[in-house]
Amino acid sequence: MDSVTKETAVAATGKPILMRIGIGLFAIGMLAVLAVFVMFAAGLENLPVWLSAVAGVLTPLGLLLGLIALVREARAGKHG
């Protein structure tokens, strides 16, 4: 029964869903970081708070989710 849930959690490319979510959040966060840098370099000083929040929260959250997925995958490979 456990192998059935593992198969449904793994997409067609072989990456767990948690890894895909982590990659997506990290990519969105990095785009926000890039937007903040570009806007600051263009001379804008009053940057939107939501953009700074997205850059500061989504990037490390995506990295954390990716690392958790990586550790879970490594432990699953080690035990079974």
Backbone hydrogen bonds in HBPLUS format (Angstrom, degrees):
<---DONOR---> <-ACCEPTOR-->    atom                        ^
c    i                          cat <-CA-CA->   ^        H-A-AA   ^      H-
h    n   atom  resd res      DA  || num        DHA   H-A  angle D-A-AA Bond
n    s   type  num  typ     dist DA aas  dist angle  dist       angle   num
A0004-VAL N   A0001-MET O   3.22 MM   3  5.29 130.1  2.48  95.9 108.5     1
A0005-THR N   A0001-MET O   3.41 MM   4  6.84 153.7  2.48 146.8 152.0     2
A0006-LYS N   A0002-ASP O   3.13 MM   4  6.41 150.8  2.22 144.3 152.7     3
A0007-GLU N   A0003-SER O   2.99 MM   4  6.15 153.3  2.07 141.4 148.1     4
A0008-THR N   A0004-VAL O   3.08 MM   4  6.35 150.2  2.17 145.0 152.6     5
A0009-ALA N   A0005-THR O   3.03 MM   4  6.13 139.5  2.20 138.1 148.5     6
A0010-VAL N   A0006-LYS O   3.14 MM   4  6.29 127.2  2.43 140.1 152.3     7
A0017-ILE N   A0009-ALA O   3.17 MM   8  5.97 138.7  2.35 156.7 167.4     8
A0011-ALA N   A0015-LYS O   3.29 MM   4  5.82 174.4  2.29 139.5 138.2     9
A0014-GLY N   A0011-ALA O   3.04 MM   3  5.37 157.2  2.10 109.5 116.9    10
A0019-MET N   A0016-PRO O   3.10 MM   3  5.31 123.7  2.43 100.4 113.9    11
A0020-ARG N   A0016-PRO O   3.13 MM   4  6.54 154.7  2.20 149.4 156.5    12
A0021-ILE N   A0017-ILE O   2.97 MM   4  6.22 158.6  2.01 150.3 155.6    13
A0022-GLY N   A0018-LEU O   2.97 MM   4  6.12 158.4  2.02 142.5 148.8    14
A0023-ILE N   A0019-MET O   2.90 MM   4  6.12 157.6  1.95 149.9 155.5    15
A0024-GLY N   A0020-ARG O   2.97 MM   4  6.14 159.5  2.01 146.0 151.8    16
A0025-LEU N   A0021-ILE O   2.90 MM   4  6.13 166.1  1.92 156.1 159.3    17
A0026-PHE N   A0022-GLY O   2.95 MM   4  6.01 158.8  1.99 145.6 152.0    18
A0027-ALA N   A0023-ILE O   2.92 MM   4  6.07 156.6  1.97 146.2 152.5    19
A0028-ILE N   A0024-GLY O   2.98 MM   4  6.24 161.7  2.02 150.7 155.3    20
A0029-GLY N   A0025-LEU O   2.91 MM   4  6.05 159.1  1.95 146.5 152.9    21
A0030-MET N   A0026-PHE O   2.86 MM   4  6.09 151.9  1.94 146.9 154.6    22
A0031-LEU N   A0027-ALA O   2.98 MM   4  6.23 151.6  2.06 145.6 153.1    23
A0032-ALA N   A0028-ILE O   3.01 MM   4  6.30 148.6  2.12 143.8 152.5    24
A0033-VAL N   A0029-GLY O   2.90 MM   4  6.22 151.7  1.99 145.8 153.8    25
A0034-LEU N   A0030-MET O   2.90 MM   4  6.11 160.9  1.93 147.2 152.3    26
A0035-ALA N   A0031-LEU O   2.90 MM   4  6.10 153.4  1.97 142.4 150.0    27
A0036-VAL N   A0032-ALA O   2.92 MM   4  6.16 153.9  1.99 147.3 153.9    28
A0037-PHE N   A0033-VAL O   2.98 MM   4  6.29 162.7  2.02 152.6 156.8    29
A0038-VAL N   A0034-LEU O   2.93 MM   4  6.14 163.7  1.95 152.5 157.0    30
A0039-MET N   A0035-ALA O   2.91 MM   4  6.00 164.2  1.94 148.3 153.0    31
A0040-PHE N   A0036-VAL O   2.90 MM   4  6.02 156.3  1.96 147.3 154.3    32
A0041-ALA N   A0037-PHE O   2.84 MM   4  5.99 156.2  1.89 147.3 154.3    33
A0042-ALA N   A0038-VAL O   2.93 MM   4  6.10 135.5  2.13 140.9 152.8    34
A0044-LEU N   A0039-MET O   3.11 MM   5  5.66 151.2  2.20 167.0 158.2    35
A0043-GLY N   A0040-PHE O   3.11 MM   3  5.31 158.0  2.16 104.4 111.0    36
A0052-SER N   A0048-PRO O   3.29 MM   4  6.66 158.5  2.34 147.1 152.2    37
A0053-ALA N   A0049-VAL O   2.86 MM   4  6.10 153.1  1.93 150.6 159.1    38
A0054-VAL N   A0050-TRP O   2.89 MM   4  6.06 156.0  1.95 142.7 148.8    39
A0055-ALA N   A0051-LEU O   2.97 MM   4  6.16 160.3  2.01 145.0 150.6    40
A0056-GLY N   A0052-SER O   2.90 MM   4  6.02 146.1  2.01 140.5 150.0    41
A0057-VAL N   A0053-ALA O   2.87 MM   4  5.87 137.0  2.05 146.0 155.8    42
A0058-LEU N   A0054-VAL O   2.99 MM   4  5.49 148.7  2.09 135.7 145.1    43
A0061-LEU N   A0057-VAL O   3.09 MM   4  6.09 152.6  2.17 147.7 156.2    44
A0062-GLY N   A0058-LEU O   2.84 MM   4  5.85 159.7  1.88 147.0 151.6    45
A0063-LEU N   A0059-THR O   3.09 MM   4  6.31 156.3  2.15 146.8 153.6    46
A0064-LEU N   A0060-PRO O   2.85 MM   4  6.01 157.3  1.91 145.6 151.7    47
A0065-LEU N   A0061-LEU O   2.95 MM   4  6.18 164.4  1.97 151.1 154.9    48
A0066-GLY N   A0062-GLY O   2.98 MM   4  6.12 156.7  2.04 144.0 150.6    49
A0067-LEU N   A0063-LEU O   2.94 MM   4  6.18 154.7  2.01 147.9 154.8    50
A0068-ILE N   A0064-LEU O   2.89 MM   4  6.14 157.0  1.94 151.8 158.3    51
A0069-ALA N   A0065-LEU O   2.95 MM   4  6.14 161.0  1.99 147.9 152.9    52
A0070-LEU N   A0066-GLY O   2.95 MM   4  6.13 149.5  2.04 140.6 149.4    53
A0071-VAL N   A0067-LEU O   2.92 MM   4  6.17 159.0  1.97 150.1 154.8    54
A0072-ARG N   A0068-ILE O   2.91 MM   4  6.10 162.6  1.94 151.6 156.8    55
A0073-GLU N   A0069-ALA O   2.93 MM   4  6.04 154.3  2.00 143.1 150.1    56
A0074-ALA N   A0070-LEU O   2.96 MM   4  6.16 153.4  2.03 143.9 151.3    57
A0075-ARG N   A0071-VAL O   2.92 MM   4  6.13 158.2  1.96 150.3 156.0    58
A0076-ALA N   A0072-ARG O   2.95 MM   4  6.09 153.7  2.02 143.4 150.8    59
A0077-GLY N   A0073-GLU O   2.99 MM   4  6.15 151.2  2.07 142.4 149.9    60
A0078-LYS N   A0074-ALA O   3.01 MM   4  6.17 140.8  2.17 139.1 149.6    61
A0079-HIS N   A0075-ARG O   3.11 MM   4  6.27 147.9  2.21 145.1 152.0    62
A0080-GLY N   A0076-ALA O   3.00 MM   4  5.91 138.8  2.18 141.2 150.8    63
